[in-house]
Amino acid sequence: MTDTDHAIVVEGLRKTYGRKHALDGLDLTVPRGTVHGLLGPNGAGKTTTVRVLATLLRPDAGRVEVAGRDVVSHPDEVRRRIGLLGQHAAVDEELSGRQNLDMFGRLYHLGARRAAARAEELLERFALADTGRKPVGRYSGGMRRRLDLAAALILAPEVLFLDEPTTGLDPRGRTEVWESVRSLVDGGTTVLLTTQYLEEADQLADRISVVDTGKVIAAGTPDELKARLGGDRIDVVVRDAGRLAAAASVVAMAARAAAVTTDPDRRLISAPVTDRMGALTETVRALAAAGIEAADIALRRPTLDEVFLHVTGAAPAGAEAKEGAAA
């Protein structure tokens, strides 16, 4: 795949603040017409990367191209080809959705007629055409975020940067935004997504880069990253916490696992397995033979949360508070 097949090409990107290396040789390539997830702990360099790509911050070193243009030598050309949806709403809550989009169109020098036509087109595209004169302050969270997304698309950008797009939304609002993003990509837009919600990256991203200490430390499709942890696992929750150690020994033998992990607070035992159904059948039989009652038994694939913990050594911020603050 050549550079012309990529919407984003980053090589050796560096940015420092005093003695702090915010970005320390970061490399990233994003094929056109895909969603690329950028994950990492707080302070890892995700938002700094987006700011450099969006020409809001000048890099200290490295090669950075977006939509085929260099962000340092041709920033104006890059800006004409990108859209940015930040962590916070950019719309006026006193105005209607139509008035907001018309205003953005005029700010982008589309002219009155083109701005009005583009507003109508985007309202229809994001299922907001029937909101009439209702002020944005009376929209639901999902509707408001879809309007934000529409505003970022006034100029029909080739590349769209989504920085924590669903922070603070309830599950319904989050799903509405996901559906809108999928529709954009189906139409050929390239999306770079930063998010605290690993489920969101799993749902939307074609590929993921995990960033820590200013560089990419792991990359691949969601399935490729999960496969690093060894495939399927069996989870057993015991009824009696006092039997946890005994149950762990039984599960290890029944599942033929070299090692098991236990979580006393959740009365949970987890072990890797190769033969899914064989391990499940043997574990159920062995626990019954040992007189250990299980409250729950399940087979599952590793999650992106576990991948994140494995490669960064820290749980994602969203794991502790689903409505957590953005990075």
RATA-V685830 format. One record per backbone hydrogen bond with DSSP energy under -0.5 kcal/mol. NH is the residue of the N-H (numbers start at 1). CO is the residue of the C=O. If there is no record, write none. Layout:
BEGIN
NH|CO  NH|CO
END
This chain:
BEGIN
5|2  6|3  7|30  8|30  9|65  10|28  11|63  13|26  14|61  15|23  17|20  20|17  22|15  22|20  23|15  24|214  25|13  26|13  28|10  30|8  32|5  34|31  36|34  36|191  37|35  37|207  38|193  39|37  39|209  41|211  44|41  49|45  50|46  51|47  52|48  53|49  54|50  55|52  56|51  57|51  60|14  61|14  63|11  65|9  66|69  67|7  69|66  71|64  74|70  78|74  79|75  80|76  81|78  82|79  83|159  85|161  86|84  93|91  95|92  97|134  100|96  101|97  102|98  103|99  104|100  105|101  106|102  107|103  108|104  109|106  110|105  115|111  116|112  117|113  118|114  119|115  120|116  121|117  122|118  123|119  124|120  125|121  126|122  127|124  128|123  129|123  131|128  132|129  134|131  136|95  137|93  138|135  139|136  144|140  145|141  146|142  147|143  148|144  149|145  150|146  151|147  152|148  153|150  154|151  156|153  158|81  159|81  160|190  161|83  162|160  162|192  163|85  163|161  164|162  164|194  167|164  169|166  174|170  175|171  176|172  177|173  178|174  179|175  180|176  181|177  182|178  183|179  184|180  185|181  186|182  187|183  188|185  189|184  190|158  191|34  192|160  193|36  193|191  194|162  195|38  198|196  200|197  201|197  202|198  203|199  204|200  205|201  206|35  207|35  208|220  209|37  210|218  211|39  211|209  212|215  214|44  215|212  217|210  217|215  218|210  220|208  225|221  226|222  227|223  228|224  228|225  229|226  230|227  231|226  233|300  234|271  235|298  236|269  237|296  238|236  238|267  239|293  241|239  243|240  244|241  247|243  248|244  249|245  250|246  251|247  252|248  253|249  254|250  255|251  256|252  257|252  261|270  263|268  266|263  267|263  267|264  268|263  269|236  270|261  271|234  272|259  273|232  276|274  279|275  280|276  281|277  282|278  283|279  284|280  285|281  286|282  287|283  288|284  289|285  290|286  291|288  292|287  293|291  295|237  296|237  298|235  300|233  302|231  307|303  308|304  309|305  310|306  311|307  312|308  313|309  314|308  318|196  319|316  320|316  320|317  321|317  324|321
END
